[in-house]
Amino acid sequence: MDRISIIGVILGLAAILLGQVLEGGSLGSLLQLTAFLIVIGGTTGAVMLQSQQRHFVAGVRMAAWVFVSPKMDFRKVLTTLLNWGTQARRNGLLALEAYVHSEKDPFVKRGLTMVVDGAEPEVVRRAMELDIESYEEHARAAARIWEAAGGYSPTFGILGAVLGLIHVMENLTDPSRLGAGIAVAFVATIYGVGAANLLFLPIANKLKHYIALECRRREMLAEGLYSIANGENPRLLENKLAGYLHS
């Protein structure tokens, strides 16, 4: 559980609501279903229009990373690679075949299979680098849906404000209906700007951070398997990969 993300959202919302109360306003006045539908519905539609379905679905699923951090234990990766390197040095590359069958990560399994099959070290490295590039391209495209939402959301907030003012102008002769129109106009702007800066853009930036970490983890694995295929000493392997532990 990523506590800082949860605390950040709560703190941001609390600051906005407390500010409303301190200004003498009512919290109920911030609850406007019409404004919510305009901003969130319009933003979602715009993001879906610009995105491929697989990127949109992946981006929505990745949002869970903001509150439940993906597990990336670089120390464990190093330990695993050193174990594989030691086994390969003692018993040959075929000794790693047992690990291929038990490996659940498709990226690692492909690389390890190539090593066991006796592929050239440079071929192993290049194949894994291509996998990393493909993953990064897809993951960043998925994360960009939140960045796009952060760009569209304030615009739809303004659109909601304009629609609310149109409603006000249409009912100038009926003062009892003016309040609702004005409320929608201003609350829609709050929803648009608030959602962009408190949710959408921070989510996009946090996902980019995790994607970068995952790419680093995969680079570490690629470098480690290259070294194992190249027959390097596990001690040299440990020294080479130590820098990844500071990611």
N, C-alpha and C positions, 0 to 999 in steps of 0.2 A: 504494500500500500504506500503510495507516494503522499506522505502527510503534507509536504509543503504545498502541493497543488490544491489539496482539500482546504488547507488553511487559507491559501491565497484567494480562492473563490469565495469562501465564507467572509473573509475580511473585506474583499471588494464589495460584495453585496451589502454587508453590514454598514460599511461607510456610506454607501448611497442611501440606504434606508434611514440611517441615523441622521444624515444631512437633511433628508426630507422632513423628518420629525422636528429637528432643531429649527427649521425654517417655519415651523407651524403648520406644515401640510399634513394631509392624511395619507396613510399608507394605502388605503383603499383606492385613492385617486390614481395610483400607479398601476392598478390592475385593470387593463383595458383589453378585452378579448379581440376587438376589432383591430387595434394597433398591433397586437401580437400576430394575428393572422396575416396582416399585410407585410410585416417585416420578415417574419420567419418563413412564411409561405413563399413570398416573393424571392427571398434570398435562396431558399432551397431550390426553387424552380430554375433560377438563373445559374446556380452551380451545376445542377444536373444537365442543363442545356450545354454548358461548355465542356463537360467532362465525359470521358468514356465510362460505360457502366462499370467495368471492372475496377477502374480507378476510384470511382465514387463509392462503390461498396467497400473496397479495401480501406479507403479513407475513413469511412464511418466506423468500421471495425477497429481501426488503429486508434481511434479516440480513447479507447479503454486504457491505452498506455499512459495517458495523462494521470490517471488515478491508480492504476496497477502497473507499476514499472516492469517492463520485460526483463527477465533474468539474463544478465550478461556478466558472468563471473570469469574475468580474465585470468585470475589466479588458477582456477580450475582448468581452463583451457591449456595453460602452460603446463600444469601437472600432467594432463592427459597426453600432450604432445611429447613431453619428456619420457613418459612411460612407453609410448609407441616407439620413440627413437631408440630407447634402450633395448626394447624387444627386437627391433629390426637389426641393431648392431650385433646382438648376441645370436639370434636365430635366423636372420635373413628376413627379407620383406614379406615372404609368404606367411611368416608368423603373425602378421597383422590381419590375416584373412578372418580370424575369429571375431575381430572387432568390427569388421564390415557388417556382419550379420546382426550384431547387437546395436549398431549405431542408428539412431532415429532421425537425426538431422540430415535431410536429403543433400544439402550442400557438402557436409563433411563426408557423407557416405560416397558421393560421386568422386571426391578427391582421393579418399582412402582406397577406393576400388581401383583407380588408375595407378596408384602407387603399388598396390599388390600385384596388379597385372604387368608391372614392369615398364610402365610408360616413362619416357625420358623426363627428367626433372623439369626442364623448361616447358615441356608440353603440359605437365601437371599444373605448373604455375600459371601458364597462359589460360588454360581451360577454367581454372578457378577465378582468375581475374575477370574473365568474360562473364562468369556467373555473378560476380560482385557488381560489375557494371550494370548488368541486366536488373539485378535486385534493386540497386540504388535508383535507377531510372524509374522503375515501377513504383517504388516506395515514395520517392519524392513527388511523383505525379499524384499519388494518393493523398499525400500530406497537403498538397497545394489546394485541395478543395476547401480546406479551412482558411487558407490565405485568401482564396477567392471570396469566400463568405465574408471575411473581414472587410473586403473592398466593396462588396455589393450591399452589405447590411446598412451602412449609413445612408446610402442612396435611397433604399426602400423606406428608411425612416423619414427622409425628406418627402418621398412620394406619399407616405401616410399622412404627413403634415399637410400637404397640399390638398389631399382628398378631404381631410377634416375641415380645412378652411373653405373648400367648395361647399361642403355640407352646411357650414355656418352661413355662407352667403345665400344659400338657397332658403334659409329659414330666418332671415332677418326680421320677418314680420311675426315670428313666433319665438319670443324670448325664452320660453321654457325649453326649447330644443337647442339653444345656442351653446349651453354649457357642455353638453355631450360632444358636440363637434369640435369645440376648442380643446377639450380633454384629449380626444383621439389625436388631434394635430400635434400637441406637444409630447404626449406619451409615446407616440410612434417614433419621434425623433430620439427620445431617451432610449427606447428599445433598440433602435438601429445603431446608435453610437455606442451604447453600453454593451450590447452583444458583441460588436466588433472588437472592442478594446479590452473587455473583461473575459471573453470566451474565445472567439474565433481566432484572432491573431495570436494570443498566447498558446492556444492549442497547437496551431501550425508551427510555432517556434519550438515548442517542446517536442513535437514529433520529429522535427528536423534534427534535434539533438540526439534522440534515440536512434534515428536512422544512421547518423554519423557514427555512433557507438557500435551499432551492428556491423557497419561496413568495416570498422577497425577490427572488430572481433573476427570477421571473415578474412581480412587481410592477414591477421595473425595466424590463422589456421592455414591459409595458403602458403605463407612463408615457412611455417613449421613443416608442412607436408613436403614442400619443395626440398627443404634441408634433409628430411628423412630419406626421401627418394635419392638424394645426392650422397647419402651415406655419411653425413656430418656427425661429428662427435656430439653427444647430448649436452656436454658442458658448453660447447660453443653455441649450440642451439639455445640453451638457457640464457646465455649472455646476449645473444642476438634478439631474443624476444622479450627481454626484461623491460625494454622501453614501453611496451604495450600495457604494462601493468599500471601505468600512470594515466591511462585514458579515462 
